Amino acid sequence: MQTTLELLEQALKQRNASDWAAHLRLTPSALRTARTRGHLSPAIAGALAEEMGLDAQKWIVIAALESERESACKSRMVRKFLTGAAIAGTLMGASGAATAAVANMTQAADGLYIMFNHKC
């Protein structure tokens, strides 16, 4: 899984959307809205991942990168999570942010602080 929509699809194999919404204390339309938008919010992605036994921090980073508009800062953060420059060009597309975040999560904690507290 590399995108929050893939995370949601995996979750929906375990429970239906209504059950997840009730379990996470979300409005019934929250997951439908996320699917329409094409990504989960960082809070929902983290909570869903945690309930599924996955790394919530990783999914929060992926969701944050997915929700950003294309910019120099986003590109910089995507590159920060890459393990090798050779794959940089292939990961810069719409799902590239999620793929890049998965590529190297050892720097995720440092990246979270920079991403949310540092001006580009």
DOGUVO-192326 format. One record per atom (N, C-alpha, C): residue number from 1; x, z, y; atom name. Coordinates in nm, 3 decimals, decimal comma. Atoms other than C-alpha are relative to their C-alpha. Last residue first. Layout:
BEGIN
R  n  east  up  north  atom
R  NUM  X  Z  Y  CA
...
This chain:
BEGIN
R  n  east  up  north  atom
R  120  -0,082  0,115  0,043  N
R  120  1,012  0,314  2,685  CA
R  120  0,080  -0,056  0,114  C
R  119  0,038  0,123  -0,069  N
R  119  0,891  0,657  2,786  CA
R  119  0,093  -0,111  -0,040  C
R  118  -0,109  0,066  -0,071  N
R  118  0,951  0,923  2,522  CA
R  118  -0,053  -0,127  0,067  C
R  117  -0,049  -0,081  -0,111  N
R  117  0,705  1,180  2,391  CA
R  117  0,106  -0,067  0,086  C
R  116  0,106  -0,064  -0,076  N
R  116  0,479  0,999  2,144  CA
R  116  0,049  0,075  0,124  C
R  115  0,113  0,088  -0,023  N
R  115  0,713  0,745  1,988  CA
R  115  -0,104  0,063  0,094  C
R  114  -0,037  0,104  -0,096  N
R  114  1,027  0,953  2,028  CA
R  114  -0,123  -0,082  0,037  C
R  113  -0,028  -0,063  -0,128  N
R  113  0,877  1,257  1,858  CA
R  113  0,030  -0,104  0,107  C
R  112  0,125  -0,052  -0,055  N
R  112  0,722  1,051  1,583  CA
R  112  0,023  0,062  0,136  C
R  111  0,074  0,108  -0,062  N
R  111  1,045  0,858  1,530  CA
R  111  -0,130  0,045  0,062  C
R  110  -0,064  0,029  -0,127  N
R  110  1,244  1,172  1,464  CA
R  110  -0,078  -0,106  0,076  C
R  109  0,019  -0,118  -0,084  N
R  109  0,995  1,272  1,196  CA
R  109  0,063  -0,019  0,136  C
R  108  0,135  -0,010  -0,055  N
R  108  0,979  0,921  1,055  CA
R  108  -0,018  0,119  0,093  C
R  107  -0,012  -0,019  -0,144  N
R  107  1,354  0,868  1,010  CA
R  107  -0,134  0,025  0,066  C
R  106  -0,090  -0,114  -0,021  N
R  106  1,350  0,918  0,633  CA
R  106  0,017  0,029  0,148  C
R  105  0,071  -0,117  -0,050  N
R  105  1,042  0,696  0,623  CA
R  105  0,091  0,120  0,021  C
R  104  -0,097  -0,108  -0,013  N
R  104  1,237  0,374  0,593  CA
R  104  -0,064  0,123  0,061  C
R  103  -0,135  0,037  0,041  N
R  103  1,054  0,066  0,473  CA
R  103  0,099  0,114  0,008  C
R  102  -0,019  -0,037  0,140  N
R  102  0,706  0,218  0,494  CA
R  102  0,146  -0,018  -0,040  C
R  101  0,008  -0,146  0,007  N
R  101  0,711  0,209  0,873  CA
R  101  0,024  0,048  -0,143  C
R  100  -0,124  -0,056  -0,053  N
R  100  0,834  -0,149  0,863  CA
R  100  -0,001  0,152  -0,009  C
R  99  -0,105  0,023  0,098  N
R  99  0,550  -0,253  0,636  CA
R  99  0,131  0,063  0,046  C
R  98  0,024  -0,089  0,114  N
R  98  0,294  -0,093  0,866  CA
R  98  0,111  -0,014  -0,103  C
R  97  -0,022  -0,137  -0,046  N
R  97  0,439  -0,258  1,172  CA
R  97  -0,018  0,099  -0,114  C
R  96  -0,141  -0,034  0,001  N
R  96  0,468  -0,586  0,989  CA
R  96  0,028  0,142  0,043  C
R  95  -0,016  -0,107  0,099  N
R  95  0,095  -0,602  0,920  CA
R  95  0,145  0,045  -0,006  C
R  94  0,103  -0,102  -0,018  N
R  94  0,040  -0,792  1,244  CA
R  94  0,012  0,114  -0,100  C
R  93  0,138  0,046  -0,014  N
R  93  0,371  -0,979  1,223  CA
R  93  -0,097  0,116  0,012  C
R  92  0,047  -0,019  -0,137  N
R  92  0,722  -0,841  1,290  CA
R  92  -0,143  -0,047  0,022  C
R  91  0,090  -0,114  -0,010  N
R  91  0,816  -0,782  0,928  CA
R  91  -0,062  0,018  0,138  C
R  90  0,117  0,017  0,088  N
R  90  0,969  -1,117  0,838  CA
R  90  -0,101  0,112  0,016  C
R  89  0,082  0,114  -0,039  N
R  89  1,207  -1,123  1,133  CA
R  89  -0,126  -0,014  -0,082  C
R  88  0,068  -0,025  -0,127  N
R  88  1,338  -0,773  1,068  CA
R  88  -0,093  -0,114  0,038  C
R  87  0,144  0,013  0,021  N
R  87  1,418  -0,838  0,701  CA
R  87  -0,079  0,019  0,129  C
R  86  0,032  0,128  0,064  N
R  86  1,786  -0,916  0,760  CA
R  86  -0,150  -0,018  -0,019  C
R  85  0,032  0,099  -0,102  N
R  85  1,823  -0,629  1,008  CA
R  85  -0,044  -0,133  -0,062  C
R  84  -0,100  0,104  -0,016  N
R  84  1,808  -0,378  0,726  CA
R  84  -0,044  -0,104  0,100  C
R  83  -0,125  -0,039  0,066  N
R  83  1,639  -0,046  0,669  CA
R  83  0,108  -0,105  0,016  C
R  82  -0,052  0,098  0,095  N
R  82  1,364  -0,104  0,922  CA
R  82  0,130  0,049  -0,061  C
R  81  0,034  -0,037  0,136  N
R  81  1,196  0,199  1,078  CA
R  81  0,047  -0,100  -0,104  C
R  80  -0,058  -0,131  0,030  N
R  80  1,366  0,165  1,415  CA
R  80  -0,024  0,039  -0,146  C
R  79  -0,139  0,019  0,040  N
R  79  1,280  -0,208  1,420  CA
R  79  0,065  0,132  -0,041  C
R  78  0,004  0,067  0,129  N
R  78  0,909  -0,122  1,423  CA
R  78  0,142  -0,019  -0,051  C
R  77  0,035  -0,102  0,099  N
R  77  0,972  0,127  1,703  CA
R  77  -0,007  -0,060  -0,139  C
R  76  -0,113  -0,091  0,013  N
R  76  1,152  -0,136  1,911  CA
R  76  -0,026  0,106  -0,107  C
R  75  -0,103  0,071  0,075  N
R  75  0,883  -0,395  1,850  CA
R  75  0,120  0,090  -0,026  C
R  74  0,046  0,008  0,138  N
R  74  0,621  -0,145  1,962  CA
R  74  0,105  -0,068  -0,086  C
R  73  -0,010  -0,134  0,061  N
R  73  0,819  -0,064  2,274  CA
R  73  -0,043  -0,002  -0,146  C
R  72  -0,141  -0,024  0,031  N
R  72  0,869  -0,431  2,359  CA
R  72  0,018  0,135  -0,067  C
R  71  -0,082  -0,030  -0,117  N
R  71  0,496  -0,481  2,336  CA
R  71  0,144  0,018  -0,044  C
R  70  -0,134  0,057  0,008  N
R  70  0,222  -0,591  2,097  CA
R  70  0,073  0,028  0,131  C
R  69  -0,004  0,141  -0,039  N
R  69  -0,071  -0,356  2,132  CA
R  69  0,144  -0,048  -0,012  C
R  68  -0,067  0,038  -0,125  N
R  68  -0,045  -0,033  1,937  CA
R  68  -0,015  -0,149  0,028  C
R  67  0,095  -0,003  -0,111  N
R  67  -0,305  0,052  1,673  CA
R  67  0,061  -0,038  0,134  C
R  66  0,101  0,104  0,012  N
R  66  -0,092  -0,058  1,379  CA
R  66  -0,090  -0,006  0,123  C
R  65  -0,062  0,130  -0,026  N
R  65  0,203  0,152  1,495  CA
R  65  -0,102  -0,113  -0,008  C
R  64  -0,038  0,004  -0,142  N
R  64  -0,007  0,468  1,517  CA
R  64  0,061  -0,135  0,035  C
R  63  0,122  0,019  -0,080  N
R  63  -0,169  0,398  1,180  CA
R  63  0,032  -0,008  0,149  C
R  62  0,048  0,136  0,023  N
R  62  0,170  0,354  1,010  CA
R  62  -0,122  -0,029  0,087  C
R  61  -0,092  0,093  -0,067  N
R  61  0,306  0,671  1,169  CA
R  61  -0,049  -0,143  -0,015  C
R  60  0,024  -0,019  -0,144  N
R  60  -0,001  0,872  1,062  CA
R  60  0,088  -0,096  0,079  C
R  59  0,120  0,076  -0,034  N
R  59  0,030  0,722  0,714  CA
R  59  -0,039  0,018  0,146  C
R  58  -0,028  0,143  0,012  N
R  58  0,389  0,842  0,675  CA
R  58  -0,119  -0,082  0,048  C
R  57  -0,085  0,035  -0,114  N
R  57  0,300  1,189  0,800  CA
R  57  0,030  -0,150  0,002  C
R  56  0,083  0,015  -0,120  N
R  56  0,012  1,216  0,552  CA
R  56  0,083  -0,045  0,119  C
R  55  -0,073  -0,052  -0,115  N
R  55  0,237  1,156  0,249  CA
R  55  -0,079  -0,027  0,129  C
R  54  -0,106  0,086  -0,052  N
R  54  -0,010  1,096  -0,034  CA
R  54  0,065  0,065  0,121  C
R  53  -0,128  -0,046  0,053  N
R  53  -0,217  1,341  -0,239  CA
R  53  0,118  -0,086  0,044  C
R  52  -0,034  0,082  0,116  N
R  52  -0,544  1,154  -0,183  CA
R  52  0,134  0,040  -0,061  C
R  51  0,100  -0,025  0,104  N
R  51  -0,677  1,427  0,046  CA
R  51  0,030  -0,078  -0,128  C
R  50  -0,019  -0,137  0,048  N
R  50  -0,355  1,409  0,249  CA
R  50  -0,096  0,032  -0,114  C
R  49  -0,120  -0,002  0,084  N
R  49  -0,380  1,031  0,275  CA
R  49  0,021  0,138  -0,060  C
R  48  0,034  0,072  0,124  N
R  48  -0,738  1,054  0,403  CA
R  48  0,119  0,002  -0,096  C
R  47  0,091  -0,085  0,078  N
R  47  -0,646  1,319  0,659  CA
R  47  -0,034  -0,064  -0,134  C
R  46  -0,072  -0,118  0,047  N
R  46  -0,346  1,121  0,783  CA
R  46  -0,085  0,089  -0,089  C
R  45  -0,097  0,045  0,101  N
R  45  -0,536  0,792  0,803  CA
R  45  0,076  0,119  -0,059  C
R  44  0,075  0,030  0,123  N
R  44  -0,826  0,963  0,982  CA
R  44  0,095  -0,043  -0,111  C
R  43  0,059  -0,124  0,052  N
R  43  -0,597  1,122  1,241  CA
R  43  -0,074  -0,024  -0,132  C
R  42  -0,103  -0,085  0,061  N
R  42  -0,384  0,808  1,290  CA
R  42  -0,059  0,128  -0,062  C
R  41  -0,068  -0,079  -0,102  N
R  41  -0,696  0,595  1,346  CA
R  41  0,107  0,084  -0,069  C
R  40  0,046  -0,138  -0,015  N
R  40  -0,771  0,351  1,068  CA
R  40  0,071  0,066  0,118  C
R  39  -0,096  -0,108  0,026  N
R  39  -0,717  -0,024  1,095  CA
R  39  -0,067  0,136  0,020  C
R  38  -0,116  0,048  0,075  N
R  38  -0,894  -0,361  1,107  CA
R  38  0,106  0,105  -0,026  C
R  37  -0,114  0,008  -0,091  N
R  37  -1,144  -0,283  1,380  CA
R  37  0,125  -0,051  -0,069  C
R  36  0,028  0,109  -0,094  N
R  36  -1,433  -0,363  1,144  CA
R  36  0,116  -0,021  0,095  C
R  35  -0,015  0,123  0,076  N
R  35  -1,283  -0,142  0,871  CA
R  35  -0,023  -0,122  0,091  C
R  34  -0,143  0,020  0,024  N
R  34  -1,240  0,141  1,118  CA
R  34  0,024  -0,131  -0,074  C
R  33  -0,057  0,042  -0,127  N
R  33  -1,602  0,104  1,230  CA
R  33  0,149  -0,028  -0,016  C
R  32  0,044  0,138  -0,021  N
R  32  -1,722  0,122  0,871  CA
R  32  0,061  -0,057  0,127  C
R  31  -0,079  0,084  0,090  N
R  31  -1,510  0,434  0,817  CA
R  31  -0,040  -0,147  0,010  C
R  30  -0,142  -0,003  -0,037  N
R  30  -1,654  0,608  1,123  CA
R  30  0,085  -0,092  -0,087  C
R  29  -0,046  0,132  -0,042  N
R  29  -2,017  0,502  1,061  CA
R  29  0,151  -0,007  0,028  C
R  28  0,011  0,101  0,106  N
R  28  -2,114  0,804  0,852  CA
R  28  0,054  -0,137  0,038  C
R  27  0,132  0,062  -0,007  N
R  27  -1,977  1,038  1,117  CA
R  27  -0,008  -0,106  -0,108  C
R  26  0,007  0,114  -0,091  N
R  26  -1,670  1,222  0,995  CA
R  26  -0,144  -0,046  0,010  C
R  25  0,084  -0,039  -0,115  N
R  25  -1,646  1,565  0,836  CA
R  25  0,003  -0,106  0,110  C
R  24  -0,091  -0,009  -0,114  N
R  24  -1,361  1,460  0,603  CA
R  24  -0,071  0,043  0,129  C
R  23  -0,114  -0,085  0,037  N
R  23  -1,568  1,534  0,292  CA
R  23  0,096  0,021  0,118  C
R  22  0,047  -0,139  0,008  N
R  22  -1,886  1,393  0,448  CA
R  22  0,117  0,095  -0,028  C
R  21  0,041  -0,041  -0,135  N
R  21  -1,715  1,071  0,553  CA
R  21  -0,045  0,146  0,000  C
R  20  -0,121  -0,026  -0,078  N
R  20  -1,539  1,042  0,217  CA
R  20  -0,036  0,050  0,140  C
R  19  -0,064  -0,122  0,052  N
R  19  -1,868  1,085  0,029  CA
R  19  0,126  0,034  0,080  C
R  18  0,083  -0,114  -0,042  N
R  18  -2,043  0,828  0,249  CA
R  18  0,061  0,132  -0,046  C
R  17  -0,023  -0,028  -0,141  N
R  17  -1,759  0,578  0,203  CA
R  17  -0,079  0,121  0,050  C
R  16  0,061  0,096  -0,091  N
R  16  -1,772  0,591  -0,178  CA
R  16  0,017  0,048  0,145  C
R  15  0,130  -0,049  -0,047  N
R  15  -1,518  0,788  -0,376  CA
R  15  -0,061  -0,107  0,088  C
R  14  0,017  -0,136  0,049  N
R  14  -1,203  0,711  -0,577  CA
R  14  -0,137  0,058  0,033  C
R  13  0,003  0,010  0,147  N
R  13  -1,196  0,331  -0,540  CA
R  13  -0,023  0,137  -0,063  C
R  12  0,136  0,038  0,039  N
R  12  -1,293  0,382  -0,176  CA
R  12  -0,012  -0,028  -0,149  C
R  11  0,085  -0,119  -0,006  N
R  11  -0,966  0,569  -0,123  CA
R  11  -0,141  -0,031  -0,048  C
R  10  -0,041  -0,085  0,112  N
R  10  -0,764  0,268  -0,241  CA
R  10  -0,089  0,125  -0,005  C
R  9  0,050  0,065  0,122  N
R  9  -0,958  0,044  -0,002  CA
R  9  0,033  0,083  -0,124  C
R  8  0,146  -0,019  0,006  N
R  8  -0,893  0,290  0,282  CA
R  8  -0,058  -0,061  -0,127  C
R  7  0,021  -0,142  0,030  N
R  7  -0,518  0,295  0,211  CA
R  7  -0,149  0,028  -0,015  C
R  6  -0,030  -0,013  0,142  N
R  6  -0,518  -0,086  0,199  CA
R  6  -0,017  0,145  -0,045  C
R  5  0,116  0,056  0,070  N
R  5  -0,692  -0,082  0,537  CA
R  5  0,021  0,003  -0,151  C
R  4  0,103  -0,103  0,011  N
R  4  -0,425  0,159  0,659  CA
R  4  -0,127  -0,054  -0,065  C
R  3  0,083  -0,008  -0,120  N
R  3  -0,159  -0,095  0,578  CA
R  3  -0,106  0,107  -0,019  C
R  2  -0,080  0,009  -0,120  N
R  2  0,136  -0,098  0,336  CA
R  2  -0,081  0,006  0,129  C
R  1  0,084  0,000  -0,119  N
R  1  0,000  0,000  0,000  CA
R  1  0,088  0,000  0,124  C
